[in-house]
């Protein structure tokens, strides 16, 4: 492996580290911006019940393409 290839590998590694850091920062900012879920909220309970019903209904594969 010559010096030019080593330099290219080093540049590639630095770019990968920067990209990983940017992705981590983005993921953390998204996690911080999410709301806390009130699991006792009637609309949340209704949503979960409907989702559970849809997941267990016959012919659910026709619904899976919409999710």
C-alpha positions as CSV (number, residue, x, y, z in Angstrom):
1,X,0.0,0.0,0.0
2,X,1.6,3.3,-1.0
3,X,1.4,6.6,0.7
4,X,-1.4,8.0,-1.5
5,X,-3.7,5.0,-0.6
6,X,-3.0,5.5,3.1
7,X,-3.8,9.2,2.8
8,X,-7.1,8.3,1.0
9,X,-8.0,5.8,3.7
10,X,-7.3,8.4,6.4
11,X,-9.5,10.9,4.7
12,X,-12.2,8.4,4.2
13,X,-12.1,7.5,7.9
14,X,-12.3,11.1,8.9
15,X,-15.3,11.7,6.7
16,X,-17.0,8.6,8.2
17,X,-16.3,9.9,11.7
18,X,-17.8,13.3,10.9
19,X,-20.8,11.7,9.3
20,X,-21.4,9.4,12.3
21,X,-21.1,12.4,14.6
22,X,-23.6,14.4,12.5
23,X,-26.0,11.5,12.5
24,X,-25.7,11.1,16.2
25,X,-26.4,14.8,16.8
26,X,-29.4,14.7,14.5
27,X,-30.8,11.6,16.2
28,X,-30.3,13.2,19.6
29,X,-32.0,16.5,18.5
30,X,-35.0,14.5,17.2
31,X,-35.2,12.5,20.4
32,X,-35.2,15.7,22.4
33,X,-37.9,17.3,20.3
34,X,-40.4,14.4,20.7
35,X,-43.3,14.9,23.1
36,X,-43.9,12.8,26.1
37,X,-46.7,10.4,25.6
38,X,-49.5,10.3,28.1
39,X,-50.4,6.7,28.0
40,X,-53.7,7.4,29.9
41,X,-54.9,9.9,27.2
42,X,-58.1,8.5,25.7
43,X,-56.9,9.3,22.1
44,X,-53.7,7.3,22.7
45,X,-55.6,4.4,24.1
46,X,-58.1,4.5,21.2
47,X,-55.2,4.6,18.7
48,X,-53.5,1.6,20.3
49,X,-56.7,-0.3,20.4
50,X,-57.4,0.4,16.7
51,X,-53.8,-0.5,15.8
52,X,-54.1,-3.8,17.7
53,X,-57.3,-4.6,16.0
54,X,-55.9,-3.8,12.5
55,X,-52.8,-5.9,13.3
56,X,-54.9,-9.0,14.2
57,X,-57.6,-8.7,11.6
58,X,-57.9,-11.2,8.8
59,X,-56.6,-9.8,5.5
60,X,-54.3,-7.4,7.3
61,X,-51.8,-7.7,4.4
62,X,-54.0,-5.3,2.4
63,X,-53.5,-2.7,5.2
64,X,-49.7,-3.3,5.5
65,X,-49.0,-1.5,2.2
66,X,-50.5,1.7,3.6
67,X,-48.3,1.8,6.7
